[in-house]
Amino acid sequence: MNSNWIKVFVAAFFEVFWVIGLKHAHDVWTWTGTIISIVVSFYVLIMAGRKLPVGTVYAVFVGLGTAGTAISEVIIFGEPFKLSKMLFILLLLVGVIGLKTVTKDNVQKGAEN
């Protein structure tokens, strides 16, 4: 796995924080953290998208963010665990991993900016 795919995972990690922040932010500090997470998430995603196939990058980003957010809601915020929901998230992750494995890491040259 090259550094550009690591950027996608970092962007998805921060996506989980800003999505949770949009629902649970209640004061200046939590809104500030949410905004910082949005900026970091999209900046890192854009940097990865400059060198990797954008469609696959976005699918992996959204899939990991969705799974991370749903799992965080169950673990951290006590949302009821539903087996059917977790199975669909697992199916989503299998699709994301499948996309990643069949997509050639065709790093584009000249997109250094």
Secondary structure as the mmCIF struct_conf table of DSSP 4:
data_model
#
loop_
_struct_conf.conf_type_id
_struct_conf.id
_struct_conf.beg_label_comp_id
_struct_conf.beg_label_asym_id
_struct_conf.beg_label_seq_id
_struct_conf.end_label_comp_id
_struct_conf.end_label_asym_id
_struct_conf.end_label_seq_id
HELX_RH_AL_P HELX_RH_AL_P1 SER A 3 HIS A 24
BEND BEND1 ASP A 27 ASP A 27
HELX_RH_AL_P HELX_RH_AL_P2 VAL A 28 GLY A 49
TURN_TY1_P TURN_TY1_P1 ARG A 50 LYS A 51
BEND BEND2 LEU A 52 LEU A 52
HELX_RH_AL_P HELX_RH_AL_P3 VAL A 54 ILE A 75
TURN_TY1_P TURN_TY1_P2 ILE A 76 PHE A 77
HELX_LH_PP_P HELX_LH_PP_P1 GLU A 79 PHE A 81
HELX_RH_AL_P HELX_RH_AL_P4 LEU A 83 VAL A 102
BEND BEND3 THR A 103 THR A 103
HELX_LH_PP_P HELX_LH_PP_P2 VAL A 107 GLN A 108
TURN_TY1_P TURN_TY1_P3 LYS A 109 GLY A 110
#
